[in-house]
């Protein structure tokens, strides 16, 4: 089995999504045969799929992403993006701004 990483990027939002997939060598050969040197440039907001496995990386543009590719992706496991840690240290706290015109922090902020 060959572990394959598929990353889709592009589109209007430009948010990448990644999947992992285990393929048989013949499935990998069929998929890698679809890759090209450069994706076609038709349409700015099109998706491009970057496929990588065993030190080989290629891209398949959305225009060449057919039903056989879609069926492989349907079997793949999505990789969840990692979130920032909730235990991240907070930065230094700032002093509250004075609420009086004379610069003091006491009172309502209105002149006496």
C-alpha positions as CSV (number, residue, x, y, z in Angstrom):
1,X,0.0,0.0,0.0
2,X,1.1,3.5,-0.7
3,X,0.1,6.4,1.5
4,X,-1.0,9.3,-0.6
5,X,-1.6,12.9,0.5
6,X,-4.1,15.0,-1.5
7,X,-4.3,18.7,-0.9
8,X,-6.9,20.8,-2.6
9,X,-6.2,24.5,-2.9
10,X,-7.4,27.5,-4.8
11,X,-11.0,28.4,-5.2
12,X,-12.7,31.6,-4.1
13,X,-11.7,31.4,-0.5
14,X,-8.3,29.8,-1.1
15,X,-8.6,27.5,2.0
16,X,-6.6,24.3,1.5
17,X,-8.1,20.9,2.5
18,X,-6.0,17.8,2.9
19,X,-6.9,14.1,2.8
20,X,-4.9,10.9,3.3
21,X,-5.5,7.8,1.3
22,X,-4.0,4.3,1.0
23,X,-3.7,3.1,-2.6
24,X,-2.5,-0.1,-4.2
25,X,0.5,0.4,-6.6
26,X,-1.7,0.0,-9.7
27,X,-4.2,2.7,-8.4
28,X,-1.2,5.0,-7.6
29,X,0.1,4.5,-11.2
30,X,-3.3,5.3,-12.7
31,X,-3.6,8.5,-10.5
32,X,-0.1,9.7,-11.1
33,X,-0.6,9.3,-14.9
34,X,-3.2,12.0,-14.7
35,X,-0.8,14.6,-13.3
36,X,0.8,17.2,-15.5
37,X,3.8,19.5,-15.3
38,X,1.6,22.5,-14.9
39,X,-2.0,23.0,-14.1
40,X,-4.1,24.7,-16.9
41,X,-4.7,28.3,-16.2
42,X,-8.4,28.4,-17.2
43,X,-10.4,30.1,-14.5
44,X,-8.9,32.0,-11.6
45,X,-11.0,30.5,-8.9
46,X,-10.5,26.8,-9.9
47,X,-9.3,24.1,-7.6
48,X,-6.0,22.4,-8.0
49,X,-5.2,19.1,-6.3
50,X,-1.7,18.5,-5.2
51,X,-0.9,14.8,-4.9
52,X,2.1,13.5,-3.1
53,X,3.5,10.1,-2.2
54,X,6.9,8.4,-2.1
55,X,8.8,11.6,-2.9
56,X,6.7,12.2,-6.0
57,X,4.5,15.3,-6.2
58,X,2.3,16.4,-9.0
59,X,-0.8,18.5,-9.5
60,X,-4.1,17.8,-11.2
61,X,-6.3,20.9,-12.1
62,X,-10.0,20.8,-11.5
63,X,-10.6,20.5,-15.2
64,X,-8.9,17.0,-15.2
65,X,-10.4,15.9,-11.9
66,X,-12.8,13.2,-13.2
67,X,-15.1,10.7,-11.6
68,X,-12.4,8.2,-11.0
69,X,-10.5,10.8,-9.0
70,X,-13.6,11.8,-7.1
71,X,-14.2,8.2,-6.1
72,X,-10.7,7.9,-4.7
73,X,-11.2,11.1,-2.7
74,X,-14.5,9.8,-1.4
75,X,-12.5,6.9,0.2
76,X,-9.9,9.3,1.7
77,X,-9.7,10.4,5.3
78,X,-9.8,14.2,5.8
79,X,-7.0,15.7,7.8
80,X,-8.3,18.1,10.3
81,X,-6.4,21.5,10.6
82,X,-4.7,22.0,13.9
83,X,-6.0,24.8,16.0
84,X,-3.9,27.1,18.1
85,X,-3.4,25.8,21.6
86,X,-5.8,27.0,24.3
87,X,-3.0,26.9,26.8
88,X,-1.1,29.5,24.8
89,X,0.4,32.1,27.2
90,X,-1.3,35.4,27.3
91,X,0.7,38.5,26.6
92,X,1.2,41.3,29.1
93,X,-1.9,43.0,30.3
94,X,-2.4,46.6,29.4
95,X,-3.2,49.3,31.9
96,X,-6.8,50.6,31.6
97,X,-7.0,54.0,29.9
98,X,-8.0,56.9,32.2
99,X,-11.6,57.8,31.9
100,X,-11.2,61.4,33.1
101,X,-10.0,64.3,31.1
102,X,-7.4,65.2,33.8
103,X,-5.8,61.8,33.3
104,X,-6.9,60.2,36.5
105,X,-8.7,56.8,36.5
106,X,-11.2,57.9,39.1
107,X,-14.6,59.4,38.4
108,X,-17.1,59.2,35.6
109,X,-15.1,61.0,32.9
110,X,-17.2,64.1,33.0
111,X,-15.7,67.4,34.2
112,X,-16.7,68.3,37.7
